[in-house]
Amino acid sequence: MSTMQSITLILLLMCAHGSASAAEKIEFWTMSLKPKFIPYFQTLVKTYEVQHPGVKVEWVDFPWDILQLKLITSIAAGTPPSLVNLSVPWAEEFARDGLIEPVDGLMRNKAVYTKGALDDLTFRGKLYGFPHYSNVNVIAYNRKILGAAGITQAPKNMDELLAYARQIAAKTGKAGYAPALGKIDGFLMQQGLPLIKDGKAVFNSSAHIALIKKLADTYKANGFLKDKLFAEDNFPAVVDAYLGGRLGMMVSAPTALKRIQADSAEIYANTGIFPAPVGPTGIADGGWMFNFAVPKGVNPRSLPAIAEFAQFLTNDENQLAFAKIAKVMPTTVKALANPYFAEIPDHAGAADVAQTIAAGSMQYSRSLYVDGITDYDELRRFLVQAVEAGMTGKKDIKLALDEAVAIWNKKLAADAHIRLMPKEGN
C-alpha cells in the first residue's frame, strides 16, 4: 500500500469515527415523574432511539421545587437541556425573562393540539412550548349523602353548586363542598371576575362583593368543609373528609379518584361523578397544563432534531399512553377523541368515569393565573386574608376587600407590565 493510500485510509477511518461520535444528543427534563413513570419514559426513549439511530436521548427528572433553579443554573452555565417540562405560569415567566425560545418555526403542525393548549402557551404573540398534558376538575360525590339530600342532577353553575352545599348541610348535617379558597384568585377568574384592570386591582367591585357574600352565606350555613378551608393547599384535608364520609362533593381532578380507590373500597364504590360547571367565562374549572419548552442557549443546529423529538414526545399516541397511566388529559385533538375517553365501559369505576367526563370539558380548559407581578404569592395572601375575614364575619366584606385592593395597588404602581391570563374574558 502506498503512502498516499495509507493516508487516505487513515482519513476515512477518522471521518467514520468522527461521524459515530457526533451522534445527536437530546436531553429532556421532567418534574417529579420518577419513580412512577420510569417504565413509560424508558420505553419511549428506547423506541425513539431505534427509530432514529443517530440520536441519543437522555431523560432527567427533578423534584418540582428545584427544577427552576436547576434550569436557571444550567442556562447561565451554557449547558441547558434540550427540552424542559414547565407549567404554563413558569413558561410565561421564563419567556418574559428571555430564558426560553419561541417554537413557532419549529412546530410542524399546530392543529395537532387543542386551541386552548396553544392559547395557554402564546405570550406576546409567540408560541413558547409543545403542549403535553392538562386536566380539568370533576365533581366526585357520595351517592348516599346526595341521595339523602335529594340531589340527583349535576349543578349547572356556581350558584347551584353552592345551593347544593347548603342543601346537603341542612338535610344531612354534613359539609357539601370544599372550594380551594386559598387559591381564591383562580376561583374569581373562573367565575368571570378579573383581579386587575388597566393596571389596578378591581376585586372590590359590586360583583366581587356579591360572590363573596354568597360564599359567606354558604359558610354560615355549614355548607363548606371548614378544615383548612383557607389554607394554600386544602386538598389533603378534602380527601380525608371525603374518605371519612364527612363531605358530600369533592371537586378535583380525576387523579384524586385513584387515592379514594386505594384507601377505601367502600367509599369508592359509592362514588358518582358529575361534570364541574363551566364558568361564565366559558372556562372549565381546574385547568392546569404542562408543556415542554426549549431553553435559551440550545445549539441552533440542534433545533430541528429537538423539535422532532418534542413532537414525538407529545404526539397523539404518546400523550394517550401517558394519560392512561397518569389519569390526566391529553392536549392533542386526536388523543382526546380516542374511544378511551369517549366511551364509558360497562361496570366502569369512578376513576374511569371521571376521565371520560373530564375529557368532555377539555375544550374549555385554560390555565388561570396572574402574571407579571413580582412577589405575587404575597399579594394573594392579602386577598385570601380579606376573603376569610369577610366570609367569617370578622370584617365587613367590602371593607376587607377595599383594604386588600389598597395593598395591591401600592404594589401594582411599581409593576408597570401587568398581564392577566387567559387573555379572553379577564
Sine and cosine of phi, psi and omega as CSV:
sin_phi,cos_phi,sin_psi,cos_psi,sin_omega,cos_omega
0.00,0.00,0.74,-0.67,-0.01,-1.00
-0.95,0.31,0.25,-0.97,0.04,-1.00
-0.87,0.49,-0.67,0.74,-0.01,-1.00
-0.89,0.45,-0.65,0.76,0.03,-1.00
-0.90,0.43,-0.62,0.78,0.01,-1.00
-0.90,0.43,-0.70,0.72,0.01,-1.00
-0.88,0.47,-0.68,0.73,0.01,-1.00
-0.87,0.49,-0.69,0.73,0.00,-1.00
-0.89,0.46,-0.68,0.73,0.02,-1.00
-0.88,0.48,-0.70,0.72,0.01,-1.00
-0.88,0.47,-0.66,0.75,0.01,-1.00
-0.90,0.44,-0.67,0.75,0.02,-1.00
-0.90,0.43,-0.64,0.77,0.03,-1.00
-0.90,0.43,-0.66,0.75,0.01,-1.00
-0.90,0.43,-0.68,0.74,0.01,-1.00
-0.89,0.46,-0.68,0.74,0.02,-1.00
-0.90,0.44,-0.66,0.75,0.01,-1.00
-0.89,0.46,-0.64,0.77,0.00,-1.00
-0.91,0.42,-0.64,0.77,-0.02,-1.00
-0.92,0.40,-0.59,0.81,-0.07,-1.00
-0.99,0.10,-0.16,0.99,-0.05,-1.00
-0.99,-0.13,0.45,0.89,0.03,-1.00
-0.86,0.52,0.63,-0.78,0.01,-1.00
-0.92,0.38,0.78,-0.62,0.05,-1.00
-0.95,-0.30,0.77,-0.63,0.06,-1.00
-0.85,-0.52,0.87,-0.50,0.02,-1.00
-0.93,-0.38,0.85,-0.52,0.03,-1.00
-0.85,-0.52,0.63,-0.78,-0.05,-1.00
-0.95,-0.32,0.66,-0.75,0.14,-0.99
-0.84,-0.54,0.13,-0.99,0.00,-1.00
-0.84,-0.54,0.83,-0.56,0.15,-0.99
0.81,0.58,0.66,0.75,0.03,-1.00
-0.95,-0.30,-0.07,1.00,0.13,-0.99
-1.00,-0.09,0.56,-0.83,0.08,1.00
-1.00,-0.04,-0.16,0.99,-0.17,-0.98
-0.83,0.55,-0.62,0.79,-0.15,-0.99
-0.97,-0.24,0.28,0.96,0.03,-1.00
-0.84,0.53,-0.77,0.64,0.00,-1.00
-0.86,0.50,-0.65,0.76,-0.02,-1.00
-0.88,0.48,-0.78,0.63,-0.07,-1.00
-0.96,0.29,-0.54,0.84,0.07,-1.00
-0.89,0.45,-0.67,0.75,0.04,-1.00
-0.91,0.41,-0.68,0.74,0.00,-1.00
-0.87,0.49,-0.72,0.69,-0.01,-1.00
-0.89,0.45,-0.71,0.71,-0.02,-1.00
-0.89,0.46,-0.68,0.73,0.02,-1.00
-0.87,0.50,-0.70,0.71,-0.04,-1.00
-0.92,0.40,-0.66,0.75,-0.01,-1.00
-0.91,0.42,-0.58,0.82,0.07,-1.00
-0.91,0.42,-0.65,0.76,0.00,-1.00
-0.96,0.27,-0.37,0.93,-0.05,-1.00
-0.75,-0.66,0.99,0.16,-0.12,-0.99
-0.84,0.54,-0.41,0.91,-0.02,-1.00
-1.00,0.02,0.17,0.99,-0.09,-1.00
-0.85,-0.53,0.71,-0.71,0.11,-0.99
-0.91,-0.41,0.84,-0.54,-0.06,-1.00
-0.94,-0.34,0.72,-0.69,0.05,-1.00
-0.84,-0.54,0.80,-0.60,0.03,-1.00
-0.98,-0.21,0.79,-0.61,0.05,-1.00
-0.82,-0.57,0.74,-0.68,0.00,-1.00
-0.87,-0.50,0.76,-0.65,0.05,-1.00
-0.88,-0.48,0.49,-0.87,0.18,-0.98
-0.85,0.53,0.56,-0.83,-0.11,-0.99
-0.87,0.50,-0.51,0.86,-0.12,-0.99
-0.99,0.17,-0.11,0.99,0.07,-1.00
-0.88,-0.48,-0.08,1.00,-0.08,-1.00
-0.88,0.47,-0.67,0.74,-0.04,-1.00
-0.88,0.48,-0.70,0.71,0.00,-1.00
-0.90,0.44,-0.67,0.74,0.04,-1.00
-0.87,0.50,-0.65,0.76,-0.03,-1.00
-0.92,0.39,-0.74,0.68,0.00,-1.00
-0.87,0.49,-0.67,0.74,0.01,-1.00
-0.89,0.45,-0.67,0.74,-0.02,-1.00
-0.93,0.37,-0.60,0.80,0.04,-1.00
-0.91,0.42,-0.69,0.72,0.01,-1.00
-0.89,0.45,-0.55,0.83,-0.01,-1.00
-0.99,0.13,-0.11,0.99,-0.02,-1.00
0.98,0.22,0.36,0.93,-0.01,-1.00
-0.79,-0.62,0.80,0.60,-0.05,-1.00
-0.95,0.30,0.40,-0.92,0.16,-0.99
-0.94,0.35,0.22,-0.97,0.03,-1.00
-0.95,0.31,-0.62,0.79,-0.01,-1.00
-0.62,-0.78,0.52,-0.86,0.04,-1.00
-0.67,-0.75,0.66,-0.75,-0.02,-1.00
-0.99,0.14,0.86,-0.51,-0.04,-1.00
-0.73,-0.68,0.45,-0.90,0.24,-0.97
-0.98,0.20,0.19,-0.98,-0.01,-1.00
-0.91,0.43,-0.72,0.70,0.04,-1.00
-0.86,0.51,-0.65,0.76,0.04,-1.00
-0.91,0.41,-0.64,0.77,0.02,-1.00
-0.88,0.47,-0.67,0.74,0.00,-1.00
-0.89,0.45,-0.69,0.73,-0.01,-1.00
-0.89,0.45,-0.71,0.71,0.01,-1.00
-0.92,0.39,-0.59,0.81,0.05,-1.00
-0.91,0.41,-0.68,0.73,0.00,-1.00
-0.88,0.47,-0.57,0.82,-0.01,-1.00
-1.00,0.02,0.07,1.00,0.03,-1.00
0.95,0.31,0.46,0.89,-0.07,-1.00
-0.98,-0.22,-0.10,1.00,0.17,-0.98
-0.75,-0.66,0.36,-0.93,-0.12,-0.99
-0.98,-0.18,0.57,-0.82,0.14,-0.99
-0.91,0.41,0.53,-0.85,-0.08,-1.00
-0.87,-0.49,0.25,0.97,-0.02,-1.00
-0.80,0.60,-0.69,0.72,-0.05,-1.00
-0.99,0.17,-0.13,0.99,-0.04,-1.00
-0.98,-0.18,-0.44,0.90,-0.07,-1.00
-0.99,0.12,0.91,-0.42,-0.10,-1.00
-0.92,0.40,-0.67,0.75,-0.12,-0.99
-0.60,-0.80,0.99,-0.13,-0.02,-1.00
-0.91,0.42,-0.45,0.89,-0.07,-1.00
-0.91,0.41,-0.19,0.98,0.07,-1.00
-0.88,0.47,-0.57,0.82,-0.11,-0.99
-0.99,-0.14,0.38,-0.93,0.03,-1.00
-0.93,0.38,0.44,-0.90,0.00,-1.00
-0.88,0.48,-0.66,0.75,-0.01,-1.00
-0.88,0.48,-0.63,0.78,0.01,-1.00
-0.91,0.42,-0.69,0.73,0.02,-1.00
-0.92,0.39,-0.64,0.76,0.03,-1.00
-0.89,0.46,-0.62,0.78,0.01,-1.00
-0.85,0.52,-0.54,0.84,-0.11,-0.99
-0.97,-0.24,0.20,0.98,0.02,-1.00
-0.99,-0.17,0.92,-0.39,-0.03,-1.00
-0.85,-0.53,0.81,-0.59,0.01,-1.00
0.78,0.63,0.65,0.76,0.13,-0.99
1.00,0.10,0.03,1.00,0.00,-1.00
-0.83,-0.55,0.49,-0.87,-0.01,-1.00
-1.00,-0.06,0.75,-0.66,-0.14,-0.99
-0.85,-0.53,0.50,0.86,0.08,-1.00
0.09,-1.00,0.23,-0.97,0.08,-1.00
-0.98,-0.20,0.91,-0.41,-0.05,-1.00
-0.86,0.51,0.62,-0.78,0.00,-1.00
-0.90,-0.44,-0.96,0.27,-0.01,-1.00
-0.58,-0.81,0.32,-0.95,-0.01,-1.00
-0.56,-0.83,-0.26,-0.97,0.06,-1.00
-0.31,-0.95,0.29,-0.96,0.21,-0.98
-0.65,-0.76,0.37,-0.93,-0.02,-1.00
-0.99,0.13,0.42,-0.91,0.21,-0.98
-0.80,-0.61,0.15,-0.99,0.09,-1.00
-0.96,-0.29,0.94,-0.35,0.16,-0.99
-1.00,0.03,0.77,-0.64,-0.06,-1.00
-0.76,-0.65,0.51,-0.86,0.05,-1.00
-0.99,0.14,0.92,-0.40,-0.10,-1.00
-0.86,0.51,-0.63,0.77,-0.03,-1.00
-0.91,0.41,-0.68,0.73,-0.02,-1.00
-0.92,0.39,-0.73,0.68,0.00,-1.00
-0.92,0.38,-0.56,0.83,0.07,-1.00
-0.89,0.46,-0.68,0.73,0.02,-1.00
-0.91,0.41,-0.47,0.88,0.01,-1.00
-1.00,0.05,-0.10,0.99,0.02,-1.00
0.98,0.20,0.43,0.90,-0.02,-1.00
-0.97,-0.24,0.81,-0.59,-0.07,-1.00
-0.80,-0.60,-0.21,0.98,-0.08,-1.00
-0.82,-0.57,0.43,-0.90,0.02,-1.00
-0.92,0.40,0.59,-0.81,0.07,-1.00
-0.93,0.37,0.65,-0.76,-0.05,-1.00
-1.00,0.09,-0.38,0.92,-0.05,-1.00
-0.38,-0.92,-0.01,-1.00,-0.04,-1.00
-0.91,0.41,-0.60,0.80,0.03,-1.00
-0.86,0.52,-0.69,0.73,0.02,-1.00
-0.93,0.38,-0.62,0.79,0.02,-1.00
-0.88,0.47,-0.68,0.73,0.04,-1.00
-0.92,0.39,-0.61,0.79,0.05,-1.00
-0.90,0.45,-0.64,0.77,0.06,-1.00
-0.87,0.49,-0.69,0.73,-0.02,-1.00
-0.87,0.49,-0.68,0.73,0.02,-1.00
-0.93,0.38,-0.62,0.79,0.00,-1.00
-0.91,0.42,-0.66,0.75,0.03,-1.00
-0.88,0.48,-0.70,0.71,0.00,-1.00
-0.89,0.46,-0.68,0.74,-0.04,-1.00
-0.92,0.39,-0.63,0.78,-0.09,-1.00
-1.00,0.04,-0.48,0.88,-0.12,-0.99
-0.86,-0.51,-0.27,0.96,-0.07,-1.00
0.98,0.21,0.11,0.99,0.01,-1.00
-0.96,-0.29,0.40,-0.92,0.06,-1.00
-0.93,0.38,0.57,-0.82,-0.04,-1.00
-0.99,-0.10,-0.56,0.83,-0.23,-0.97
-0.47,-0.88,0.48,-0.88,0.01,-1.00
-0.71,-0.71,0.98,0.18,0.01,-1.00
-0.92,0.40,0.42,-0.91,0.03,-1.00
-1.00,0.05,0.97,0.25,-0.10,-1.00
-0.97,0.25,-0.19,0.98,0.16,-0.99
-0.94,0.34,-0.20,0.98,0.08,-1.00
-0.84,-0.54,0.76,0.65,-0.08,-1.00
-0.88,0.47,-0.40,0.92,0.00,-1.00
-0.88,0.47,-0.74,0.67,0.04,-1.00
-0.91,0.42,-0.60,0.80,0.03,-1.00
-0.86,0.51,-0.72,0.69,-0.02,-1.00
-0.91,0.40,-0.69,0.72,-0.02,-1.00
-0.90,0.43,-0.63,0.78,0.01,-1.00
-0.90,0.43,-0.44,0.90,0.05,-1.00
-1.00,-0.01,0.22,0.97,0.10,-0.99
0.99,0.16,0.32,0.95,-0.03,-1.00
-0.94,-0.35,0.96,-0.30,-0.04,-1.00
-0.93,0.36,0.43,-0.91,0.08,-1.00
-1.00,-0.07,-0.55,0.83,-0.08,-1.00
-0.74,-0.68,0.65,-0.76,0.07,-1.00
-0.59,-0.81,0.78,-0.63,-0.02,-1.00
0.81,0.59,0.62,0.78,0.08,-1.00
0.98,0.18,0.13,0.99,0.00,-1.00
-0.78,-0.63,0.53,-0.85,0.04,-1.00
-0.94,0.35,0.69,-0.73,-0.07,-1.00
-0.74,-0.67,0.33,0.94,-0.09,-1.00
-0.99,0.11,0.31,0.95,0.15,-0.99
-0.94,-0.35,0.37,0.93,0.03,-1.00
-0.95,0.31,0.19,-0.98,0.00,-1.00
-0.89,0.46,-0.56,0.83,0.01,-1.00
-0.93,0.36,-0.66,0.75,0.06,-1.00
-0.90,0.44,-0.70,0.71,-0.01,-1.00
-0.88,0.47,-0.63,0.77,-0.01,-1.00
-0.90,0.43,-0.65,0.76,0.01,-1.00
-0.93,0.37,-0.68,0.74,0.03,-1.00
-0.89,0.45,-0.55,0.84,0.06,-1.00
-0.90,0.44,-0.65,0.76,0.05,-1.00
-0.89,0.45,-0.64,0.76,0.05,-1.00
-0.90,0.43,-0.66,0.76,0.01,-1.00
-0.90,0.45,-0.66,0.75,0.01,-1.00
-0.89,0.45,-0.64,0.77,0.02,-1.00
-0.93,0.36,-0.60,0.80,0.05,-1.00
-0.88,0.47,-0.73,0.69,-0.03,-1.00
-0.92,0.40,-0.46,0.89,0.01,-1.00
-1.00,0.07,0.12,0.99,0.00,-1.00
0.89,0.45,0.42,0.91,0.03,-1.00
-0.97,0.26,-0.37,0.93,0.00,-1.00
-0.99,-0.11,0.58,-0.82,0.24,-0.97
-0.93,0.36,0.85,-0.52,-0.10,-0.99
-1.00,-0.01,-0.13,0.99,0.05,-1.00
-0.89,0.45,0.89,-0.45,0.09,-1.00
0.82,0.57,0.51,0.86,-0.12,-0.99
-0.85,0.53,-0.60,0.80,-0.06,-1.00
-0.96,-0.27,0.19,0.98,0.02,-1.00
-0.94,0.34,0.41,-0.91,0.01,-1.00
-0.87,0.49,-0.55,0.83,0.05,-1.00
-0.70,-0.72,0.98,-0.19,0.01,-1.00
-0.99,-0.13,0.10,0.99,-0.09,-1.00
-0.86,0.50,-0.72,0.70,0.03,-1.00
-0.84,0.54,-0.64,0.77,0.02,-1.00
-0.92,0.40,-0.61,0.80,0.01,-1.00
-0.91,0.42,-0.73,0.68,0.00,-1.00
-0.88,0.47,-0.68,0.73,0.01,-1.00
-0.88,0.48,-0.67,0.75,-0.01,-1.00
-0.92,0.39,-0.65,0.76,0.01,-1.00
-0.91,0.41,-0.68,0.73,0.04,-1.00
-0.89,0.46,-0.52,0.85,-0.01,-1.00
-1.00,0.08,0.05,1.00,0.01,-1.00
0.95,0.31,0.39,0.92,-0.03,-1.00
-0.97,-0.23,0.02,1.00,-0.09,-1.00
-0.69,-0.72,0.77,-0.64,-0.05,-1.00
-0.97,0.24,-0.68,0.73,-0.09,-1.00
-0.75,-0.66,0.76,-0.65,0.05,-1.00
-0.90,-0.44,0.93,-0.37,0.01,-1.00
-1.00,-0.02,0.91,-0.42,-0.08,-1.00
-0.31,-0.95,0.12,-0.99,0.11,-0.99
-0.95,0.31,0.39,-0.92,0.00,-1.00
-0.84,0.55,-0.42,0.91,-0.01,-1.00
-0.85,0.53,-0.50,0.86,-0.04,-1.00
-0.90,0.43,-0.41,0.91,-0.05,-1.00
-0.93,0.37,-0.44,0.90,0.07,-1.00
-0.91,0.41,-0.59,0.81,0.05,-1.00
-0.91,0.41,-0.68,0.74,0.02,-1.00
-0.89,0.45,-0.69,0.73,0.00,-1.00
-0.88,0.47,-0.65,0.76,-0.05,-1.00
-0.95,0.31,-0.55,0.83,-0.15,-0.99
-0.99,-0.12,-0.38,0.93,-0.02,-1.00
-0.43,-0.90,0.98,-0.19,0.03,-1.00
-0.89,0.46,-0.55,0.83,-0.03,-1.00
-0.93,0.38,-0.75,0.66,0.00,-1.00
-0.91,0.41,-0.64,0.77,-0.01,-1.00
-0.89,0.46,-0.70,0.72,0.00,-1.00
-0.91,0.42,-0.39,0.92,-0.05,-1.00
-0.99,-0.17,0.27,0.96,-0.06,-1.00
-0.98,-0.20,0.77,-0.64,0.15,-0.99
-0.94,-0.34,0.19,-0.98,-0.07,-1.00
-0.78,-0.63,0.78,-0.63,0.18,-0.98
-0.93,-0.38,0.47,-0.88,0.23,-0.97
-0.94,0.34,0.59,-0.81,0.11,-0.99
-0.97,0.24,0.63,-0.77,-0.05,-1.00
-0.91,0.41,0.67,-0.74,0.10,-1.00
-0.97,0.25,0.66,-0.76,-0.04,-1.00
-0.96,0.29,0.14,-0.99,0.03,-1.00
-0.89,0.45,-0.28,0.96,0.08,-1.00
-0.97,0.26,-0.22,0.98,-0.14,-0.99
0.98,0.18,0.28,0.96,-0.02,-1.00
-0.95,-0.31,0.73,-0.68,-0.01,-1.00
-0.96,0.27,0.44,-0.90,0.01,-1.00
-0.98,0.22,0.71,-0.71,0.17,-0.98
1.00,0.00,0.16,0.99,0.03,-1.00
-0.92,0.40,0.73,-0.69,-0.01,-1.00
-0.36,-0.93,0.99,-0.12,-0.18,-0.98
-1.00,-0.08,0.56,-0.83,0.13,-0.99
-0.91,-0.40,0.46,-0.89,-0.13,-0.99
-0.51,-0.86,0.11,-0.99,0.10,-0.99
-0.90,-0.43,0.85,-0.52,-0.02,-1.00
-0.94,-0.34,0.36,-0.93,0.03,-1.00
-0.98,-0.21,0.92,-0.40,-0.04,-1.00
-0.93,0.37,0.38,-0.92,0.11,-0.99
-0.91,0.42,0.60,-0.80,0.07,-1.00
0.99,-0.13,-0.05,1.00,0.08,-1.00
-0.92,0.39,0.64,-0.77,0.01,-1.00
-0.85,0.53,0.86,-0.51,-0.03,-1.00
-0.82,0.57,-0.53,0.85,-0.01,-1.00
-0.93,0.37,-0.34,0.94,0.00,-1.00
-1.00,0.03,-0.16,0.99,-0.11,-0.99
-0.86,0.51,-0.68,0.73,0.03,-1.00
-0.86,0.51,-0.67,0.74,0.01,-1.00
-0.92,0.38,-0.62,0.78,0.02,-1.00
-0.90,0.43,-0.69,0.73,0.00,-1.00
-0.89,0.45,-0.64,0.77,0.01,-1.00
-0.89,0.45,-0.67,0.74,0.03,-1.00
-0.93,0.37,-0.64,0.77,0.01,-1.00
-0.87,0.50,-0.63,0.78,0.01,-1.00
-0.95,0.31,-0.54,0.84,0.12,-0.99
-0.92,0.39,-0.71,0.70,-0.02,-1.00
-0.86,0.51,-0.55,0.83,-0.09,-1.00
-0.91,-0.41,0.36,0.93,-0.03,-1.00
-0.97,0.22,0.08,-1.00,-0.08,-1.00
-0.83,0.56,-0.77,0.64,-0.09,-1.00
-0.89,0.46,-0.72,0.69,-0.06,-1.00
-0.96,0.28,-0.58,0.81,0.08,-1.00
-0.90,0.43,-0.64,0.76,0.01,-1.00
-0.90,0.44,-0.69,0.72,0.01,-1.00
-0.89,0.46,-0.68,0.73,0.01,-1.00
-0.91,0.42,-0.67,0.74,-0.02,-1.00
-0.88,0.48,-0.62,0.78,0.00,-1.00
-0.90,0.43,-0.62,0.78,-0.01,-1.00
-0.96,0.27,-0.71,0.70,-0.14,-0.99
-1.00,0.06,-0.20,0.98,-0.09,-1.00
0.86,0.51,0.69,0.73,0.08,-1.00
-0.90,-0.44,-0.08,-1.00,-0.03,-1.00
-0.94,-0.34,0.76,-0.65,0.10,-1.00
-0.94,0.34,0.26,-0.96,0.00,-1.00
-0.90,-0.44,0.24,0.97,0.11,-0.99
-0.98,-0.19,0.55,-0.84,-0.06,-1.00
-0.88,0.47,-0.70,0.71,-0.08,-1.00
-0.93,0.38,-0.65,0.76,0.00,-1.00
-0.91,0.43,-0.63,0.78,0.02,-1.00
-0.92,0.40,-0.46,0.89,-0.01,-1.00
-1.00,0.07,-0.02,1.00,-0.01,-1.00
-0.89,0.46,0.60,-0.80,0.01,-1.00
-0.82,0.58,-0.41,0.91,0.03,-1.00
-0.83,0.56,-0.59,0.81,0.01,-1.00
-1.00,-0.08,-0.44,0.90,-0.12,-0.99
-0.99,0.12,-0.37,0.93,-0.09,-1.00
-0.83,-0.55,0.70,-0.72,0.07,-1.00
-0.99,-0.11,0.91,-0.41,-0.04,-1.00
-0.92,0.38,0.38,-0.92,0.06,-1.00
-0.86,0.52,0.62,-0.79,0.03,-1.00
0.87,0.50,0.46,0.89,0.02,-1.00
-0.92,0.39,0.59,-0.81,0.08,-1.00
-0.99,0.17,0.13,-0.99,-0.07,-1.00
-0.86,0.50,-0.59,0.81,-0.03,-1.00
-0.90,0.44,-0.67,0.74,0.02,-1.00
-0.93,0.36,-0.65,0.76,0.05,-1.00
-0.88,0.47,-0.66,0.75,-0.02,-1.00
-0.88,0.47,-0.66,0.75,0.01,-1.00
-0.90,0.44,-0.67,0.75,0.00,-1.00
-0.90,0.43,-0.69,0.72,0.01,-1.00
-0.92,0.40,-0.65,0.76,0.02,-1.00
-0.89,0.46,-0.62,0.78,0.00,-1.00
-0.86,0.51,-0.56,0.83,0.02,-1.00
-0.92,0.39,-0.31,0.95,0.01,-1.00
-0.98,-0.20,-0.05,1.00,-0.12,-0.99
-0.90,0.44,-0.45,0.90,0.04,-1.00
-0.90,0.43,-0.30,0.95,0.00,-1.00
-0.98,-0.22,0.12,0.99,-0.11,-0.99
-0.98,0.18,0.76,-0.65,0.14,-0.99
-0.59,-0.80,0.45,-0.89,0.08,-1.00
-1.00,0.03,0.87,-0.49,-0.05,-1.00
-0.98,-0.19,0.84,-0.54,0.03,-1.00
-0.27,-0.96,0.21,-0.98,0.07,-1.00
-0.96,-0.29,0.74,-0.67,-0.01,-1.00
-0.85,-0.53,0.14,-0.99,0.11,-0.99
0.99,0.16,0.15,0.99,-0.02,-1.00
-0.88,-0.47,0.83,-0.56,0.07,-1.00
-0.96,0.27,0.55,-0.83,-0.01,-1.00
0.84,0.55,0.64,0.77,-0.05,-1.00
-0.89,0.46,-0.59,0.81,-0.04,-1.00
-0.85,0.53,-0.57,0.82,0.04,-1.00
-0.91,0.40,-0.68,0.74,0.04,-1.00
-0.89,0.46,-0.65,0.76,0.01,-1.00
-0.87,0.49,-0.60,0.80,0.02,-1.00
-0.88,0.48,-0.60,0.80,0.05,-1.00
-0.90,0.43,-0.63,0.78,0.04,-1.00
-0.91,0.42,-0.71,0.70,0.01,-1.00
-0.88,0.48,-0.68,0.74,0.01,-1.00
-0.89,0.46,-0.61,0.79,0.02,-1.00
-0.92,0.39,-0.69,0.72,0.02,-1.00
-0.90,0.44,-0.68,0.74,0.03,-1.00
-0.88,0.48,-0.71,0.71,0.00,-1.00
-0.88,0.47,-0.65,0.76,0.01,-1.00
-0.94,0.34,-0.68,0.74,-0.04,-1.00
-0.93,0.37,-0.59,0.81,-0.07,-1.00
-1.00,0.01,-0.01,1.00,0.05,-1.00
0.99,0.10,0.13,0.99,0.02,-1.00
-0.95,0.32,-0.47,0.88,0.03,-1.00
-0.61,-0.79,0.38,-0.93,0.18,-0.98
-0.88,0.48,0.67,-0.74,-0.08,-1.00
-0.86,0.52,-0.73,0.68,-0.02,-1.00
-0.89,0.45,-0.68,0.73,-0.01,-1.00
-0.88,0.47,-0.69,0.72,-0.01,-1.00
-0.89,0.46,-0.69,0.72,0.01,-1.00
-0.94,0.35,-0.61,0.80,0.05,-1.00
-0.86,0.51,-0.68,0.73,-0.01,-1.00
-0.90,0.43,-0.66,0.75,0.02,-1.00
-0.92,0.38,-0.64,0.77,0.03,-1.00
-0.87,0.49,-0.65,0.76,0.01,-1.00
-0.89,0.46,-0.65,0.76,0.03,-1.00
-0.90,0.43,-0.71,0.70,0.01,-1.00
-0.87,0.50,-0.70,0.71,-0.10,-0.99
-0.93,0.38,-0.48,0.88,0.11,-0.99
-0.89,0.45,-0.65,0.76,0.01,-1.00
-0.95,0.32,-0.68,0.73,-0.06,-1.00
-0.91,0.41,-0.45,0.89,0.02,-1.00
-0.88,0.47,-0.44,0.90,0.00,-1.00
-1.00,-0.07,-0.11,0.99,-0.01,-1.00
-0.90,-0.43,0.99,-0.13,-0.12,-0.99
-0.98,0.22,-0.41,0.91,-0.11,-0.99
-0.96,-0.29,1.00,0.03,-0.03,-1.00
-0.93,-0.37,0.73,-0.68,0.08,-1.00
-0.66,-0.75,0.72,-0.69,-0.04,-1.00
-0.98,-0.18,0.68,-0.73,0.02,-1.00
-0.93,-0.36,0.57,-0.82,-0.13,0.99
-0.97,0.25,0.16,-0.99,-0.08,-1.00
-0.92,0.40,-0.68,0.74,-0.06,-1.00
-0.98,0.19,0.69,-0.72,0.17,-0.99
0.99,0.15,0.07,1.00,0.00,-1.00
-0.68,-0.73,0.00,0.00,0.00,0.00
